[in-house]
Amino acid sequence: MHLEMALKQQGHSVEEARNGEEVLARLAPALPTVVAVFLDIDQHGMDLLRAIRHIDWRLPVIVFSRAPTPNDIVTAMKCGATDFLSRPVIHETIQRALIRAFEKHAPPLPHAQLAQASSSLFWGQSPRMQEIRSLVPHIGWSDTPVLIQGETGCGKEVLARELHATSARSGKVFVKLNCAALPSELVESELFGYERGAFTGAFQRRAGMFEMANGGTLLLDEIGDMDVRLQAKLLQVLQDSEFHRIGGKEVIKVDVRVLAATHRDLEKAILDGSFREDLYYRLNVINVEMPSLRERKEDIIPLVEHLLKRHSLPGSPAPAMTPHLEQALLTYHWPGNIRELENTVRRLIVLRNPDLVASELYSKIARKLPPVPNMTRPSEPVDIHRASAIRAAKAPILELVTKAKQQAEADAILTALESTRWNRKQAAVLLQIDYKALLYKLKKLGLEGKSSPFGAQSAAEPLVRKANNGF
């Protein structure tokens, strides 16, 4: 009651659920408008916290308990809690917890804006992505299994969520399991649940993801890494829509649409015996191959501009793009695809130094250049003209990379010194390097003789101030 009153006084609308089942039943349909969950935890609360995380991994979940032990706090954070509070809590503590949560996770947008943001972030203008986008309405409405293949980070999960959002199940839960992130024994218990006493540590009955996703959609991410013995049990559930919990005798019937995603070549996995052929044909009714980011380079700059707006703090202008950075973004090969691009944008927002980010990308490009052949190897004839041509071709690129790196390093050091009013020890802390290493770099870059424009070194004011979200 005190928590509800405090939240309402801060301008939030509040809905209260009496137990875990009611939380899960009411959360999924209301997700587009829910900004946070406050969870009063008990001995069963960790299972509920895991279930909420399976429904939405980004939703802030603030856990509180009376007289928690250090083990309770550690366990809750491992299960996905955004914050942990000890009861009783005062209004200011609740407000600070929400501010911290919103700094880590932006409050969810209304459903229409959410769909628009997802589309602008994901689709782009490349012909292949437009082709896939045109398929979504045709395959989203059905309950047919879809197999999504593509490199890591290219947007397979985003496509799966789009398919769920355009289906008749959009008001129900979307649950995801990463088959590569857990041992096979845990994957089985996560999928099918277990009865009390089924194995050591099974102190109570637990529902699996098939039960939690009943009526909704289940995404089996990295299905190619699932243990081949577990694949047989999964195939049986897909065929019969029923299963038993581990250690149980009760037949549980479910209505779940299954989507699968993988970066592996499953046809090759069938040949080497690590993936069942019958399961492959069961999942591969519709196949969508996601292109890598380097195959859709026309989308890179629009994606970066969108991500800059999305991740910049409210009231803080996004860093300006420069031609040097744009060229680096288009030249880099992006092995991590959109996920790596998003991390690069986050780094740009923090550093606010486009040239430094560009030089880092060029350094990665240089490491991927083919090596010059070993001209001293006696078994091969020496072609002096060919070796000179190779070195001449590489020299401008390497020279450009070296100069850009040195300039960016000098800019970063000067920025740190100015931010700390030329306190070199504090600048070293800000740059996350050793103090002696900073002195060495100052000498190497010709900055050793520069002195503070403020006279004596003084303590720096905070470089970054937290945004006041307001309530």
C-alpha positions in Angstrom: 0.0 0.0 0.0 2.8 2.4 0.9 4.6 1.6 -2.4 1.4 2.2 -4.4 0.8 5.5 -2.7 4.4 6.6 -3.3 4.3 5.8 -7.0 1.0 7.5 -7.5 2.3 10.6 -5.8 5.1 10.6 -8.3 2.6 10.7 -11.2 2.5 7.0 -12.2 -0.5 4.8 -12.7 -0.3 1.6 -10.7 -1.8 -1.9 -11.1 -1.4 -4.5 -8.3 -1.3 -8.2 -8.8 -1.9 -10.6 -5.9 0.4 -13.5 -7.0 2.8 -14.7 -9.6 0.2 -16.2 -11.9 -1.7 -12.9 -12.0 1.5 -11.0 -12.7 2.3 -13.1 -15.8 -1.3 -13.1 -17.0 -1.7 -9.4 -16.8 1.8 -8.4 -17.9 1.9 -9.7 -21.5 -1.1 -7.8 -22.8 -0.1 -4.6 -21.0 3.6 -4.7 -22.0 3.4 -1.8 -24.4 2.4 0.6 -21.6 4.3 -0.9 -18.6 7.4 1.1 -17.7 8.6 -1.0 -14.6 7.7 -3.9 -12.4 8.1 -3.8 -8.6 8.4 -7.3 -7.2 8.0 -8.2 -3.5 10.2 -11.3 -3.5 9.8 -14.5 -1.4 11.0 -18.1 -1.8 9.0 -18.5 -5.1 10.0 -15.0 -6.3 13.1 -16.0 -8.2 11.1 -18.2 -10.6 8.7 -15.4 -11.2 11.6 -13.0 -11.9 13.0 -15.5 -14.5 9.6 -15.8 -16.1 9.3 -12.0 -16.4 12.8 -11.9 -18.0 11.7 -14.5 -20.6 8.7 -12.3 -21.5 10.7 -9.1 -21.8 14.5 -9.0 -21.0 14.7 -5.1 -21.1 11.7 -4.3 -18.8 13.0 -2.8 -15.5 12.2 -5.1 -12.6 12.9 -3.7 -9.2 13.0 -6.3 -6.4 12.5 -5.5 -2.7 12.4 -7.7 0.4 12.4 -7.4 4.2 15.8 -8.2 5.7 17.5 -9.7 2.6 20.7 -11.7 3.0 23.7 -10.9 0.7 22.9 -14.2 -1.1 19.3 -13.1 -1.8 20.6 -9.9 -3.5 23.2 -11.8 -5.6 20.7 -14.4 -6.6 18.1 -11.8 -7.6 20.6 -9.8 -9.7 21.8 -13.0 -11.5 18.1 -13.8 -12.3 17.7 -10.4 -14.0 16.7 -7.9 -11.3 17.4 -4.3 -12.3 17.7 -3.1 -8.7 17.2 -4.5 -5.2 15.7 -2.5 -2.3 15.3 -3.4 1.4 12.0 -2.8 3.0 10.7 -0.5 4.4 11.4 1.9 1.5 10.8 5.7 1.5 9.6 7.8 -1.4 13.0 9.1 -2.2 14.5 5.6 -2.4 11.7 4.5 -4.8 12.3 7.6 -7.0 16.0 7.1 -7.2 15.5 3.4 -8.1 13.2 4.4 -11.0 15.7 7.0 -12.2 18.5 4.3 -12.2 16.2 1.9 -14.0 15.3 4.4 -16.7 18.9 5.3 -17.2 19.7 1.6 -18.0 16.4 0.8 -19.8 14.4 3.4 -21.7 10.7 3.3 -20.7 8.6 1.3 -23.2 6.9 3.3 -26.0 3.2 3.0 -26.9 2.7 0.0 -29.3 2.4 2.1 -32.4 5.6 4.0 -31.7 7.3 0.8 -30.7 6.5 -0.8 -34.0 7.6 2.3 -35.9 10.9 2.5 -33.9 11.6 -1.2 -34.5 11.0 -0.8 -38.2 13.2 2.3 -38.7 16.0 0.7 -36.7 15.8 -2.7 -38.4 14.6 -2.6 -42.0 16.5 0.1 -43.9 16.2 0.6 -47.7 18.4 -2.2 -49.1 16.5 -4.4 -51.7 17.1 -7.7 -49.7 15.7 -6.2 -46.4 12.7 -4.7 -48.3 12.0 -8.1 -49.7 12.0 -9.7 -46.3 9.9 -6.9 -44.9 7.3 -7.6 -47.6 7.2 -11.3 -46.5 6.4 -10.5 -42.8 2.6 -9.8 -43.3 2.2 -13.0 -45.3 3.9 -15.3 -42.9 3.3 -13.5 -39.6 -0.5 -14.3 -39.5 -0.1 -18.1 -39.7 1.0 -20.6 -37.1 3.5 -22.1 -39.5 7.1 -22.7 -38.0 9.7 -20.3 -39.4 13.4 -21.0 -39.5 15.5 -17.8 -39.5 19.2 -18.2 -40.5 22.0 -15.6 -40.6 25.1 -14.4 -38.9 25.3 -13.5 -35.3 23.9 -10.0 -34.6 22.2 -9.5 -38.0 18.7 -9.2 -36.5 17.2 -12.7 -36.3 15.4 -12.0 -33.0 14.1 -8.7 -34.2 12.5 -10.4 -37.2 11.0 -13.1 -34.9 9.4 -10.4 -32.7 8.1 -8.7 -35.9 6.4 -12.0 -36.9 4.9 -12.3 -33.4 3.7 -8.7 -33.5 1.9 -9.2 -36.8 0.2 -12.5 -35.8 -3.1 -13.2 -34.1 -0.9 -14.1 -31.0 0.4 -10.5 -30.6 -1.6 -10.0 -27.4 0.0 -13.1 -25.9 3.5 -13.7 -24.6 6.7 -13.9 -26.6 9.2 -16.2 -24.9 12.8 -16.7 -26.0 15.3 -19.5 -25.1 19.0 -19.3 -26.2 19.9 -22.9 -26.7 23.6 -22.2 -26.8 23.7 -20.3 -23.5 22.8 -23.3 -21.2 24.0 -26.9 -20.8 21.6 -29.4 -22.4 20.2 -30.5 -19.0 19.2 -27.0 -18.2 17.8 -26.4 -21.6 15.5 -29.4 -21.1 14.2 -28.2 -17.7 13.8 -24.6 -19.1 11.7 -25.9 -22.0 9.5 -28.5 -20.3 9.7 -27.6 -16.6 10.0 -30.2 -13.8 8.1 -31.7 -10.8 9.2 -31.4 -7.2 11.9 -34.0 -6.4 12.6 -34.8 -10.1 16.3 -34.2 -9.4 18.6 -32.8 -6.8 17.6 -29.1 -6.2 14.1 -29.5 -7.5 12.4 -28.3 -4.3 9.1 -27.3 -6.0 7.3 -27.7 -9.3 8.3 -25.3 -12.0 6.6 -24.6 -15.3 8.7 -24.6 -18.5 8.7 -22.2 -21.4 6.2 -24.2 -23.4 3.7 -23.7 -20.6 4.6 -20.0 -20.2 4.3 -19.5 -23.9 0.9 -21.3 -24.2 -1.2 -19.3 -26.6 1.8 -17.2 -27.7 5.1 -17.6 -29.5 8.3 -19.4 -28.5 11.6 -18.5 -30.1 14.3 -21.2 -30.0 17.4 -19.1 -30.6 20.6 -20.9 -31.8 18.6 -24.1 -32.3 21.6 -25.5 -34.2 23.5 -25.8 -30.8 20.8 -27.9 -29.1 21.9 -31.3 -28.0 20.9 -34.0 -30.5 19.2 -36.1 -27.8 17.0 -33.3 -26.7 16.0 -32.6 -30.4 14.0 -35.9 -30.4 11.9 -34.7 -27.4 11.4 -31.3 -29.1 10.2 -33.0 -32.3 7.6 -34.9 -30.4 6.2 -31.7 -28.8 6.1 -30.0 -32.2 4.2 -33.0 -33.7 1.8 -33.7 -30.8 1.6 -30.3 -29.0 1.9 -32.1 -25.7 4.6 -33.2 -23.3 5.4 -34.3 -19.7 7.4 -32.2 -17.2 10.7 -33.8 -16.1 9.8 -36.3 -13.4 6.0 -36.0 -14.1 3.3 -38.2 -15.5 0.7 -35.6 -16.3 0.2 -34.9 -20.0 0.3 -31.1 -20.7 -1.2 -29.8 -23.9 -0.1 -26.5 -25.3 -0.8 -24.2 -28.2 2.5 -22.5 -29.1 3.9 -21.2 -32.3 7.6 -22.1 -32.6 10.1 -19.9 -34.4 13.7 -21.0 -34.6 16.9 -19.1 -35.4 20.5 -20.2 -36.0 23.8 -19.0 -37.4 24.8 -22.5 -38.3 24.5 -24.4 -41.6 21.9 -27.0 -40.5 22.2 -29.0 -43.7 25.9 -29.4 -43.0 25.0 -30.2 -39.4 22.7 -33.0 -40.6 25.5 -34.6 -42.6 27.8 -34.6 -39.6 25.1 -36.0 -37.4 24.7 -33.1 -35.0 21.2 -32.1 -36.1 18.2 -34.3 -36.8 16.9 -34.3 -40.4 13.3 -34.9 -39.3 13.5 -31.9 -36.9 15.0 -29.7 -39.6 12.1 -30.4 -42.0 9.6 -29.8 -39.2 11.1 -26.4 -38.5 12.0 -25.4 -42.0 8.5 -24.9 -43.4 9.4 -21.3 -44.2 13.0 -20.3 -44.3 14.2 -16.7 -44.1 17.9 -15.9 -44.7 19.0 -12.6 -43.1 21.7 -10.6 -44.9 24.8 -9.5 -43.0 25.4 -5.8 -42.5 28.2 -5.7 -45.1 25.7 -6.9 -47.7 23.4 -3.9 -47.0 25.9 -1.0 -46.7 23.3 1.5 -47.9 21.6 1.0 -44.6 24.6 1.7 -42.4 24.5 5.5 -42.2 20.7 5.7 -41.7 21.0 3.0 -38.9 23.8 5.0 -37.2 21.7 8.2 -37.3 18.8 6.4 -35.8 20.8 4.7 -33.1 22.4 8.1 -32.2 19.0 9.6 -31.5 17.8 6.5 -29.8 20.7 6.1 -27.3 21.5 9.8 -26.6 20.4 11.0 -23.2 17.3 13.3 -23.1 18.4 16.9 -23.5 21.9 15.9 -24.7 22.6 16.5 -28.4 23.9 13.5 -30.4 27.5 13.6 -31.5 28.0 15.0 -35.0 29.0 12.7 -37.8 32.1 13.6 -39.8 33.0 12.5 -43.4 36.0 10.7 -41.9 33.8 8.6 -39.6 31.2 8.0 -42.3 33.9 6.6 -44.6 35.3 4.4 -41.8 31.8 3.1 -41.1 31.3 2.2 -44.8 34.7 0.6 -45.2 34.7 -1.6 -42.0 33.5 -5.2 -42.6 31.2 -5.5 -39.4 31.6 -9.1 -38.4 29.3 -8.5 -35.5 26.7 -6.9 -37.7 24.0 -4.6 -36.2 24.9 -5.6 -32.7 28.5 -4.4 -33.2 27.3 -1.3 -35.0 25.1 -0.4 -32.0 28.0 -0.9 -29.6 30.1 1.4 -31.8 27.4 4.1 -31.7 27.2 3.8 -27.9 31.0 4.2 -27.7 30.7 7.3 -29.9 28.0 8.8 -27.6 30.3 8.3 -24.6 33.6 9.5 -26.1 32.0 12.2 -28.3 35.0 12.0 -30.5 34.2 10.9 -34.1 37.9 10.8 -35.2 38.9 8.5 -32.4 36.1 6.0 -33.3 37.1 6.3 -37.0 40.7 5.5 -36.2 39.7 2.5 -34.1 37.7 1.2 -37.1 40.6 1.8 -39.5 42.9 0.0 -37.1 40.6 -3.0 -37.3 40.6 -2.8 -41.1 44.4 -2.7 -41.2 44.6 -5.9 -39.1 42.5 -7.6 -41.8 44.8 -6.7 -44.7 46.6 -9.6 -46.3 50.2 -10.0 -45.2 53.1 -9.2 -47.5 54.6 -12.5 -48.7 57.8 -13.6 -47.0 60.5 -12.5 -49.5 63.3 -14.3 -47.8 61.7 -17.8 -48.1 64.3 -19.8 -50.1 61.8 -22.2 -51.7 60.0 -19.3 -53.6 61.5 -17.1 -56.3 61.9 -13.5 -55.2 59.8 -11.1 -57.3 61.2 -7.7 -56.2 58.8 -5.7 -58.4 55.7 -7.5 -57.1 56.8 -7.1 -53.4 57.4 -3.3 -54.0 54.0 -3.0 -55.6 52.3 -4.7 -52.7 54.1 -2.5 -50.1 53.4 0.7 -52.2 49.7 -0.2 -52.3 49.5 -0.8 -48.6 51.6 2.2 -47.5 49.0 4.9 -48.0 46.4 3.0 -46.0 48.8 2.2 -43.2 50.1 5.8 -43.1 46.5 7.1 -43.0 45.7 4.7 -40.1 48.8 5.6 -38.1 48.3 9.4 -38.5 44.6 9.1 -37.7 45.3 7.0 -34.6 48.0 9.5 -33.3 45.7 12.5 -33.9 42.8 10.8 -32.2 44.9 9.7 -29.3 46.2 13.3 -28.9 42.7 14.7 -29.1 41.5 12.2 -26.4 44.3 13.1 -24.1 43.8 16.9 -24.5 40.0 16.4 -23.9 40.7 14.5 -20.7 43.2 17.2 -19.5 40.8 20.0 -20.2 38.0 18.1 -18.5 40.2 17.7 -15.4 41.6 21.3 -15.5 45.0 19.7 -16.5 45.2 17.5 -13.4 47.3 14.7 -15.0 46.6 12.1 -12.4 42.8 12.6 -12.7 43.2 12.6 -16.5 44.9 9.2 -16.3 42.0 7.9 -14.3 39.5 9.3 -16.8 41.4 7.7 -19.7 41.7 4.4 -17.7 45.5 4.2 -18.2 48.5 4.2 -15.8 49.8 7.7 -14.8 53.3 6.8 -16.1 51.8 5.7 -19.4 50.1 9.0 -19.7 53.4 10.9 -19.1 55.0 8.7 -21.8 52.2 9.4 -24.3 52.4 13.1 -23.6 56.2 13.0 -24.4 55.6 10.8 -27.5 52.9 13.0 -28.9 54.8 16.2 -28.2 52.4 17.4 -25.5 54.8 17.2 -22.6 55.6 20.9 -22.7 52.0 22.0 -22.7 50.8 23.6 -19.4 47.4 24.2 -17.9 45.6 27.3 -19.0 44.2 27.5 -15.5 47.6 27.9 -13.8 48.0 25.4 -10.9 46.4 22.0 -11.4 43.1 21.8 -9.6 40.5 19.3 -8.9 38.2 18.7 -11.9 34.5 19.3 -11.9 32.5 16.2 -12.8 32.8 15.4 -16.5 29.4 13.8 -16.9 26.3 14.8 -15.0 23.3 12.5 -14.8 20.2 13.7 -16.6 17.4 14.8 -14.3 14.5 12.7 -15.6 12.0 14.4 -13.3 8.7 13.0 -12.0 
